Amino acid sequence: QVLARTLETASPDEALRTAVVAGNDAIHRYNRAKFSHVDYLENDLAGTVAIIGVCVADAFHYAFIGDCCCYSVFRDDVVRITSPQTTKVAAYRASAGSTTEATLTIRREFRNNKQSAFGYGVFTGEPQALEFVEYGQIPLAAGQTIVLASDGVAPLFDSAPQMLYETSPEAILAEAEEFEAGQKMRSDD
């Protein structure tokens, strides 16, 4: 709603920025109401990765944080437009294991911390999350399809990009849901 309302009087990029700030602010309000203290384990901030986009004239404008993905599909060519911000922290997690200390380090020291070599972004309501939002735009051609997806299905699309032009949207959604259900590692995934 914020994006649509703002597009009436602002450029696509300004509208995206307004929507991103509004989303992070909403999560901030939720977290303030839910948590009297944060311990980064049982009482950790609610958060989300996100991608948002809008087609205006002959361009697709987008903003994302974390590891959500955007693909451009034109005929039999699939190009991933976004790059995950979580590659380094995933490598850290793989080497450190699923220990409580690793979880604390990731949430306290890496999440929304541009100063960390392992820093990555998540909308948690923290203002520094906005530093991780990446904006872009790509030109659109007639017949081109843009696919926005959650972080959970990116491995599926990256390993089988042809499904984005060979498969119906309904079948893609069904396969993505099945894939994502098998990938859940934690209750908050």
BAFI-3210 file (N, C-alpha, C; in Angstrom, 3 decimals, decimal comma, padded with zeros to 6 digits):
// residues 189
n [1|2|3|4|5|6|7|8|9|10|11|12|13|14|15|16|17|18|19|20|21|22|23|24|25|26|27|28|29|30|31|32|33|34|35|36|37|38|39|40|41|42|43|44|45|46|47|48|49|50|51|52|53|54|55|56|57|58|59|60|61|62|63|64|65|66|67|68|69|70|71|72|73|74|75|76|77|78|79|80|81|82|83|84|85|86|87|88|89|90|91|92|93|94|95|96|97|98|99|100|101|102|103|104|105|106|107|108|109|110|111|112|113|114|115|116|117|118|119|120|121|122|123|124|125|126|127|128|129|130|131|132|133|134|135|136|137|138|139|140|141|142|143|144|145|146|147|148|149|150|151|152|153|154|155|156|157|158|159|160|161|162|163|164|165|166|167|168|169|170|171|172|173|174|175|176|177|178|179|180|181|182|183|184|185|186|187|188|189]
n.u [000,812|001,940|003,886|002,330|000,743|002,727|003,877|002,180|002,974|005,727|009,030|009,860|012,110|012,196|009,742|010,165|012,156|010,698|008,762|010,408|011,541|009,166|008,361|010,488|010,185|007,669|008,292|010,024|008,231|006,658|008,601|009,319|006,965|006,713|009,068|010,618|013,187|016,149|017,827|019,081|018,730|016,437|014,790|014,848|015,073|012,328|012,494|013,055|013,987|013,733|012,197|011,220|009,453|008,767|007,213|007,691|006,956|009,320|011,005|012,173|012,142|013,783|014,223|016,098|016,908|019,116|018,872|016,917|015,645|015,884|014,975|015,498|013,690|013,837|012,717|014,570|016,496|017,822|018,547|020,050|019,385|019,873|022,277|023,044|023,285|024,252|026,297|028,910|028,353|027,033|029,112|030,650|028,858|028,824|031,446|031,610|029,575|026,405|026,200|025,335|026,910|027,850|025,431|024,762|026,927|026,536|024,004|024,389|026,803|027,153|024,736|023,129|025,377|027,551|030,241|031,358|033,125|031,559|029,067|025,558|022,260|019,056|015,676|014,918|013,889|015,844|017,704|020,127|019,776|018,786|021,012|021,860|020,124|019,735|019,427|018,116|017,745|016,427|016,254|013,216|011,883|009,497|007,630|009,348|009,907|009,740|010,880|010,336|011,537|011,541|014,214|014,394|013,858|015,770|018,085|016,869|015,963|018,418|019,765|018,201|017,449|016,010|013,459|012,058|011,237|010,211|008,157|004,867|003,506|001,961|002,905|005,567|005,271|004,207|006,337|008,346|007,290|007,317|010,069|011,058|009,844|011,246|013,716|013,718|015,318|015,189|012,715|012,064|012,663]
n.v [-001,183|001,224|001,577|001,761|004,018|006,002|006,041|007,588|010,223|010,315|009,384|006,089|005,058|006,681|005,968|003,236|003,461|004,768|002,805|000,720|001,831|002,191|-000,484|-001,540|000,102|-000,766|-003,339|-002,638|-001,402|-003,630|-005,313|-003,748|-003,805|-006,528|-007,538|-007,073|-007,268|-008,261|-011,207|-012,455|-015,136|-017,003|-014,791|-013,098|-010,531|-010,161|-010,648|-010,126|-011,017|-009,366|-008,503|-006,155|-004,733|-002,758|-002,189|000,307|002,165|001,260|-000,151|-002,107|-001,563|-002,166|-003,209|-004,760|-006,816|-008,926|-012,297|-012,732|-013,192|-012,127|-012,738|-012,422|-013,377|-014,215|-015,424|-018,282|-017,603|-017,098|-014,878|-014,172|-011,438|-010,273|-010,569|-012,755|-011,509|-012,969|-014,796|-014,849|-015,010|-017,423|-019,158|-018,782|-019,863|-022,513|-023,290|-022,798|-024,209|-025,310|-024,039|-022,604|-020,415|-019,642|-018,859|-016,675|-014,978|-014,496|-013,211|-011,033|-009,780|-009,848|-009,510|-006,934|-005,299|-003,333|-002,968|-005,414|-008,128|-010,255|-009,228|-008,855|-008,123|-007,720|-006,999|-005,818|-003,819|-002,292|000,662|000,504|-001,591|-000,587|000,271|-001,889|-002,319|-002,844|-001,234|-001,155|-001,152|-002,502|-002,642|-003,351|-005,723|-006,497|-009,343|-010,244|-011,729|-011,149|-012,576|-012,742|-013,964|-015,792|-016,280|-018,967|-020,518|-019,908|-021,627|-023,728|-022,499|-021,545|-023,917|-025,129|-023,335|-023,381|-024,177|-021,891|-020,912|-023,098|-024,202|-024,039|-021,235|-022,122|-024,745|-024,184|-022,804|-024,883|-026,746|-025,167|-024,701|-027,306|-027,838|-025,833|-026,587|-028,895|-027,821|-026,428|-025,648|-024,603|-023,481|-020,889|-020,536]
n.w [000,000|000,798|-001,171|-003,553|-002,968|-002,653|-005,157|-006,635|-006,404|-006,393|-007,625|-008,936|-007,529|-005,219|-004,141|-003,593|-001,610|000,397|000,977|001,904|004,238|005,694|006,045|007,604|009,832|010,744|011,624|013,658|015,482|016,124|017,350|019,564|021,009|021,549|022,793|025,855|026,560|024,796|024,116|022,095|021,655|022,828|023,068|020,614|018,159|015,954|012,491|008,954|005,629|002,476|-000,668|-003,044|-005,750|-008,700|-011,795|-014,081|-016,824|-019,131|-017,425|-014,651|-011,308|-008,255|-004,809|-002,257|000,586|002,335|001,392|-000,511|-003,851|-007,287|-010,546|-014,026|-016,761|-020,046|-022,920|-023,337|-021,546|-018,406|-015,880|-012,876|-010,956|-008,465|-005,775|-003,123|000,203|002,209|001,924|003,094|005,862|005,891|005,254|007,529|009,441|008,552|009,137|011,878|012,971|014,383|016,935|020,125|020,749|018,207|017,028|018,694|018,099|015,369|015,369|017,150|016,367|013,567|012,117|010,475|010,578|009,138|009,525|010,018|008,600|008,005|007,812|007,252|005,984|007,556|007,936|010,935|012,304|013,319|012,768|011,339|009,616|007,262|005,893|004,492|002,429|-000,961|-004,059|-007,373|-010,966|-013,967|-017,533|-019,304|-021,591|-024,137|-023,369|-021,451|-018,261|-014,795|-011,860|-008,481|-005,455|-002,348|-000,002|000,585|-001,706|-003,555|-003,945|-005,357|-007,772|-008,691|-009,201|-011,122|-013,382|-015,778|-015,178|-014,749|-017,200|-018,509|-017,077|-015,703|-013,852|-011,629|-011,236|-010,651|-008,217|-006,632|-006,664|-005,545|-002,976|-001,972|-002,085|-000,352|002,056|002,640|003,191|005,557|008,499|011,011|013,369|012,717|010,072]
ca.u [000,000|002,821|004,499|001,324|000,377|003,854|004,117|001,312|003,613|007,187|009,685|009,883|013,161|011,742|008,645|010,763|012,814|009,639|008,166|011,408|011,589|007,897|008,400|011,410|009,553|006,601|008,947|010,512|007,091|006,315|009,634|009,228|005,785|006,835|010,243|011,087|014,645|016,595|019,009|019,561|018,458|014,996|014,158|015,559|014,233|011,691|013,111|012,769|014,601|012,626|012,418|010,053|009,739|007,684|007,453|007,255|007,350|010,070|012,032|011,800|012,884|013,678|015,003|016,112|017,819|019,314|019,139|015,818|016,222|015,166|015,439|014,940|013,492|013,499|012,777|015,194|017,628|017,513|019,645|019,783|019,670|020,380|023,266|022,746|024,162|024,512|027,287|030,003|027,855|026,735|030,406|030,980|027,971|029,274|032,692|031,416|028,569|025,137|026,345|024,713|027,869|027,830|024,171|024,909|027,874|025,883|022,919|024,871|027,957|027,136|023,457|022,969|026,632|028,374|031,656|031,795|033,424|030,480|027,815|024,455|021,099|017,736|014,782|014,613|013,474|017,046|017,968|021,283|019,344|018,573|022,302|022,054|019,174|020,312|018,442|018,563|016,717|016,826|015,299|012,290|011,542|008,216|007,740|010,260|009,263|010,544|010,493|010,823|011,360|012,122|015,531|014,296|013,802|016,868|018,884|016,105|016,010|019,806|020,182|017,352|016,846|015,108|012,084|011,403|010,611|009,611|007,141|003,792|003,637|001,363|003,825|006,741|004,896|004,083|007,672|009,061|006,776|007,819|011,499|011,277|009,450|012,350|014,918|013,594|016,241|014,798|011,296|011,868|013,036]
ca.v [000,000|002,391|001,729|002,242|005,388|006,898|006,137|008,618|011,545|010,211|008,507|004,696|004,856|007,315|005,150|002,039|003,860|005,042|001,521|-000,015|002,444|001,885|-001,890|-001,692|000,770|-001,634|-004,405|-001,995|-001,263|-004,982|-005,785|-002,980|-004,281|-007,948|-007,880|-006,094|-007,379|-009,149|-011,985|-012,998|-016,566|-017,200|-013,485|-012,408|-009,656|-010,675|-010,027|-010,738|-010,540|-008,897|-007,925|-005,419|-004,167|-002,120|-001,933|001,629|002,360|000,122|-000,539|-002,736|-000,980|-003,100|-003,047|-006,013|-006,988|-010,330|-013,247|-012,923|-013,182|-011,600|-013,324|-011,943|-014,509|-013,759|-016,627|-019,367|-017,028|-016,734|-014,144|-013,758|-010,006|-009,956|-011,471|-012,891|-010,806|-013,890|-015,807|-014,928|-015,498|-018,849|-019,844|-018,761|-020,834|-023,858|-023,615|-022,703|-025,176|-024,789|-023,888|-021,420|-019,302|-019,192|-018,135|-015,387|-014,162|-014,077|-012,260|-009,826|-009,128|-009,810|-009,037|-005,478|-004,636|-003,075|-002,992|-006,801|-008,814|-011,218|-008,493|-009,098|-007,340|-008,286|-006,014|-006,124|-002,574|-001,530|001,603|000,100|-002,542|000,160|000,389|-003,086|-002,385|-002,588|-000,755|-001,263|-001,199|-003,132|-002,367|-004,441|-005,951|-007,189|-010,789|-010,553|-012,028|-010,912|-013,488|-012,395|-015,164|-015,815|-016,882|-020,418|-021,227|-019,516|-022,778|-024,470|-021,772|-021,479|-025,230|-025,523|-022,095|-023,633|-024,335|-020,585|-020,682|-024,333|-024,700|-023,086|-020,589|-022,972|-025,857|-023,609|-022,562|-026,167|-027,309|-024,296|-024,970|-028,620|-027,681|-025,025|-027,385|-029,825|-027,071|-025,781|-026,176|-024,058|-023,124|-019,556|-020,479]
ca.w [000,000|000,859|-002,487|-004,508|-002,604|-002,873|-006,604|-007,209|-006,366|-006,318|-008,592|-008,461|-006,536|-003,975|-003,618|-003,006|-000,352|001,375|001,357|002,675|005,572|006,363|006,446|008,731|010,982|011,256|012,382|014,880|016,398|016,583|018,272|020,819|021,740|021,900|023,595|026,824|026,452|023,720|024,491|020,817|021,567|022,991|022,880|019,546|017,356|014,745|011,327|007,661|004,402|001,643|-001,990|-003,520|-007,055|-009,434|-013,220|-014,501|-018,224|-019,666|-016,463|-013,397|-010,197|-007,141|-003,587|-001,501|001,713|002,676|000,318|-001,460|-005,183|-008,436|-011,804|-015,281|-017,675|-021,388|-023,756|-022,577|-020,825|-017,025|-015,252|-011,496|-010,862|-007,132|-005,177|-001,699|001,137|003,320|001,542|004,071|007,150|005,707|005,363|008,959|010,104|008,177|009,846|013,328|013,396|014,922|018,380|020,723|020,625|016,809|016,845|019,364|017,327|014,122|015,630|017,834|015,761|012,104|011,580|010,319|010,960|007,952|009,905|010,105|007,337|007,809|007,944|006,325|006,362|007,851|008,539|012,331|012,913|013,648|011,673|010,534|008,584|006,018|005,208|003,670|001,325|-002,281|-005,037|-008,749|-012,003|-015,222|-018,606|-019,613|-022,994|-024,311|-023,167|-020,353|-016,990|-013,598|-010,792|-007,154|-004,636|-001,017|000,102|000,687|-002,982|-004,434|-004,389|-006,358|-009,036|-009,151|-009,709|-012,260|-013,878|-016,903|-014,708|-014,772|-018,510|-019,026|-016,159|-015,417|-012,532|-010,597|-010,981|-009,984|-006,821|-005,948|-006,485|-004,613|-001,628|-001,572|-001,865|000,839|003,228|002,909|003,545|006,862|009,492|012,306|013,378|012,172|008,649]
c.u [000,863|003,435|003,514|000,942|001,489|004,143|003,269|002,006|005,132|007,726|009,659|010,932|012,786|010,629|009,177|011,411|011,780|009,026|009,119|011,477|010,317|007,871|009,306|010,838|008,444|007,189|009,505|009,385|006,685|007,315|009,595|008,055|005,974|007,956|010,607|012,612|014,968|017,846|019,642|019,430|016,952|014,214|014,970|014,573|013,596|012,330|012,741|013,700|013,451|013,117|011,104|010,414|008,512|008,124|006,867|007,841|008,096|011,212|011,407|012,718|012,699|014,540|014,968|017,118|017,919|019,573|017,903|016,381|015,269|015,809|014,748|014,874|013,045|013,785|013,397|016,432|017,169|018,747|019,220|020,269|020,301|021,418|022,988|023,779|024,654|025,594|028,378|029,530|027,479|028,026|030,859|030,166|028,431|030,542|032,510|030,427|027,345|025,200|025,622|025,632|027,902|026,562|024,245|025,824|027,222|024,850|023,410|025,906|027,894|025,869|023,395|024,199|027,534|029,865|032,216|032,071|032,325|029,107|026,811|023,232|019,843|016,898|014,401|014,028|014,652|017,364|019,133|020,930|019,208|019,860|022,554|021,105|019,882|019,182|019,006|017,395|017,306|015,809|014,430|012,049|010,190|008,442|008,684|009,454|010,251|009,998|011,161|010,561|012,042|013,477|015,468|014,305|014,922|017,730|018,180|016,216|017,434|020,264|019,392|016,672|015,855|013,663|011,327|010,806|009,961|008,379|006,094|004,015|003,080|002,298|005,090|006,441|004,805|005,460|008,484|008,601|007,295|009,311|011,766|010,903|010,561|013,621|014,871|014,494|015,871|013,335|011,052|012,321|011,809]
c.v [001,256|002,639|002,320|003,689|006,375|007,076|007,215|009,970|011,499|009,319|007,074|004,469|005,487|006,499|003,871|002,369|004,110|003,737|000,705|000,526|002,119|000,437|-002,121|-001,041|-000,087|-002,778|-003,852|-001,876|-002,623|-005,457|-005,043|-003,462|-005,708|-008,231|-006,758|-006,126|-008,394|-009,870|-012,670|-014,511|-016,782|-015,919|-012,694|-011,575|-010,424|-009,952|-010,756|-010,193|-010,154|-008,459|-007,296|-004,814|-003,570|-001,914|-000,569|001,876|001,114|-000,295|-001,204|-002,181|-001,902|-002,651|-004,384|-005,944|-008,479|-011,188|-013,619|-012,754|-012,624|-012,197|-012,630|-013,142|-013,942|-014,898|-017,757|-018,895|-016,582|-016,078|-013,796|-012,319|-009,652|-010,987|-011,560|-012,157|-011,725|-014,930|-015,965|-015,453|-016,975|-019,668|-019,883|-019,819|-022,257|-024,248|-023,631|-023,735|-024,502|-024,701|-022,633|-020,217|-018,767|-018,392|-016,755|-014,452|-013,631|-012,995|-010,957|-009,058|-008,981|-009,180|-007,512|-004,699|-004,503|-003,141|-004,415|-007,364|-009,817|-010,547|-008,823|-008,360|-008,153|-007,145|-006,498|-004,905|-001,719|-000,595|001,177|-000,961|-001,836|000,347|-000,784|-003,173|-002,006|-002,253|-000,944|-001,161|-001,859|-002,742|-003,600|-004,512|-006,651|-008,691|-011,188|-010,782|-011,737|-011,825|-013,009|-013,596|-015,016|-016,504|-018,406|-021,158|-020,835|-020,707|-023,618|-023,793|-021,690|-022,806|-025,676|-024,288|-022,305|-023,798|-023,013|-020,244|-021,930|-024,771|-023,623|-022,439|-021,456|-024,128|-025,369|-023,383|-023,867|-026,772|-026,484|-024,543|-026,303|-028,535|-026,946|-025,798|-028,360|-029,142|-026,441|-026,466|-025,736|-023,673|-021,764|-019,435|-020,252]
c.w [000,000|-000,509|-003,485|-004,230|-002,947|-004,361|-007,270|-007,298|-006,400|-007,426|-008,062|-007,371|-005,197|-003,333|-002,970|-001,664|000,744|001,878|002,231|004,103|006,347|006,844|007,640|009,990|011,589|012,078|013,686|015,918|016,974|017,640|019,599|021,658|022,268|022,900|024,557|026,905|025,354|024,191|023,270|020,706|021,643|022,739|021,854|018,746|016,195|013,570|010,059|006,606|003,484|000,272|-002,431|-004,866|-007,693|-010,880|-013,554|-015,887|-018,691|-018,743|-015,241|-012,325|-008,998|-005,961|-002,862|-000,363|001,989|001,471|-000,488|-002,868|-006,234|-009,685|-012,963|-016,215|-019,008|-022,353|-022,931|-021,817|-019,433|-016,419|-013,833|-011,360|-009,521|-006,693|-003,684|-000,839|002,249|003,022|002,607|005,417|007,045|005,807|006,825|009,696|009,799|008,933|011,355|013,853|013,994|016,441|018,860|020,552|019,188|016,530|017,477|018,574|016,066|014,398|016,260|017,034|014,244|011,539|011,618|010,770|009,740|008,265|009,960|008,711|006,991|007,831|006,850|006,847|006,560|008,409|009,934|013,030|013,328|012,482|010,779|009,489|007,241|005,226|004,268|002,478|000,030|-003,243|-006,430|-009,705|-013,230|-016,287|-018,855|-021,108|-023,043|-024,169|-022,054|-019,074|-015,869|-012,510|-009,504|-006,265|-003,285|-001,053|000,102|-000,626|-003,940|-004,859|-005,459|-007,720|-009,587|-009,750|-010,932|-012,856|-015,017|-016,446|-014,765|-016,133|-019,088|-018,249|-015,904|-014,050|-011,395|-010,232|-010,290|-008,511|-006,042|-005,678|-005,494|-003,173|-001,102|-001,245|-000,554|002,107|003,615|003,364|004,929|007,882|010,913|012,222|012,760|010,721|007,806]
res [q|v|l|a|r|t|l|e|t|a|s|p|d|e|a|l|r|t|a|v|v|a|g|n|d|a|i|h|r|y|n|r|a|k|f|s|h|v|d|y|l|e|n|d|l|a|g|t|v|a|i|i|g|v|c|v|a|d|a|f|h|y|a|f|i|g|d|c|c|c|y|s|v|f|r|d|d|v|v|r|i|t|s|p|q|t|t|k|v|a|a|y|r|a|s|a|g|s|t|t|e|a|t|l|t|i|r|r|e|f|r|n|n|k|q|s|a|f|g|y|g|v|f|t|g|e|p|q|a|l|e|f|v|e|y|g|q|i|p|l|a|a|g|q|t|i|v|l|a|s|d|g|v|a|p|l|f|d|s|a|p|q|m|l|y|e|t|s|p|e|a|i|l|a|e|a|e|e|f|e|a|g|q|k|m|r|s|d|d]
***
